[in-house]
Amino acid sequence: MDRLSVVGISARAFIASVFIVSPTHAWDGYNYGTGSHIDVESYDHQGQGEGEVEYYDYRAGEYRSGYLDMHPGGSGELTDYETGETYQVDMD
């Protein structure tokens, strides 16, 4: 095996490990309470389905923080830390 092949295999292995090991999952969704699309940027709940998130609210035009409790099927409740309000959300 030549040096170029080894480098190519190493690069592919590194890229694959980043995707496999990375605990953060992002997804797009819809907030029914505000009528806004959201992008959940950080969602690392160790398989528990609930925990802290950072998300981008397109209606507000800014990043926000909150607590997300997801249910099977891709729907759940998002509590915004700044406003204290809880909204129904669905994954797109």
C-alpha positions as CSV (number, residue, x, y, z in Angstrom):
1,M,0.0,0.0,0.0
2,D,1.4,3.4,-1.0
3,R,1.7,6.4,1.3
4,L,-1.2,8.2,-0.5
5,S,-3.6,5.3,0.2
6,V,-2.7,5.3,3.9
7,V,-3.3,9.0,4.2
8,G,-6.7,8.7,2.4
9,I,-7.8,5.8,4.7
10,S,-6.7,7.8,7.8
11,A,-8.5,10.9,6.7
12,R,-11.7,8.9,6.0
13,A,-11.4,7.2,9.4
14,F,-11.0,10.5,11.2
15,I,-14.0,12.0,9.5
16,A,-16.2,9.0,10.3
17,S,-15.1,9.1,13.9
18,V,-16.1,12.7,14.2
19,F,-19.7,11.8,13.1
20,I,-19.9,8.7,15.2
21,V,-18.4,10.0,18.5
22,S,-20.0,13.5,18.3
23,P,-22.8,13.6,20.9
24,T,-24.4,16.7,19.5
25,H,-27.3,16.3,17.1
26,A,-28.9,19.3,15.3
27,W,-32.4,19.2,13.7
28,D,-35.0,21.6,12.2
29,G,-38.4,22.0,13.7
30,Y,-41.5,24.1,14.1
31,N,-42.6,26.0,17.2
32,Y,-46.5,26.0,17.3
33,G,-46.6,28.5,20.1
34,T,-44.8,31.2,18.2
35,G,-45.5,30.1,14.6
36,S,-41.8,30.0,13.9
37,H,-39.3,27.6,12.4
38,I,-36.4,26.7,14.7
39,D,-33.1,25.0,14.4
40,V,-32.0,23.1,17.4
41,E,-28.2,23.4,17.4
42,S,-27.2,21.4,20.5
43,Y,-29.1,18.3,21.7
44,D,-27.1,16.0,23.8
45,H,-29.4,14.1,26.1
46,Q,-27.6,10.8,26.4
47,G,-30.6,9.0,25.1
48,Q,-33.0,10.3,27.8
49,G,-35.1,12.5,25.4
50,E,-34.9,15.7,27.5
51,G,-32.4,18.3,28.5
52,E,-30.9,21.7,27.8
53,V,-30.7,22.9,24.2
54,E,-29.5,25.9,22.2
55,Y,-31.7,26.8,19.3
56,Y,-32.1,29.4,16.6
57,D,-35.6,31.0,16.5
58,Y,-36.2,32.4,13.1
59,R,-39.1,34.7,14.2
60,A,-36.9,36.3,16.9
61,G,-33.9,36.3,14.7
62,E,-31.6,35.1,17.5
63,Y,-30.2,32.1,19.3
64,R,-31.9,31.1,22.5
65,S,-31.5,28.6,25.3
66,G,-34.1,26.3,26.8
67,Y,-35.1,22.9,28.0
68,L,-36.5,20.4,25.6
69,D,-38.6,17.3,26.5
70,M,-39.0,15.2,23.4
71,H,-41.6,12.4,23.0
72,P,-41.4,9.4,20.6
73,G,-42.3,10.4,17.1
74,G,-40.5,13.7,17.1
75,S,-42.8,16.1,19.0
76,G,-42.2,17.6,22.4
77,E,-42.2,20.7,24.7
78,L,-39.6,23.4,24.6
79,T,-39.3,25.8,27.6
80,D,-37.6,29.0,26.7
81,Y,-35.3,30.1,29.6
82,E,-35.6,33.8,28.8
83,T,-39.4,34.0,28.7
84,G,-40.3,31.0,30.8
85,E,-42.9,30.0,28.3
86,T,-43.4,26.4,27.1
87,Y,-44.2,25.6,23.5
88,Q,-45.2,22.6,21.5
89,V,-42.5,21.7,18.9
90,D,-42.2,19.1,16.1
91,M,-39.1,17.9,14.2
92,D,-39.3,18.5,10.5
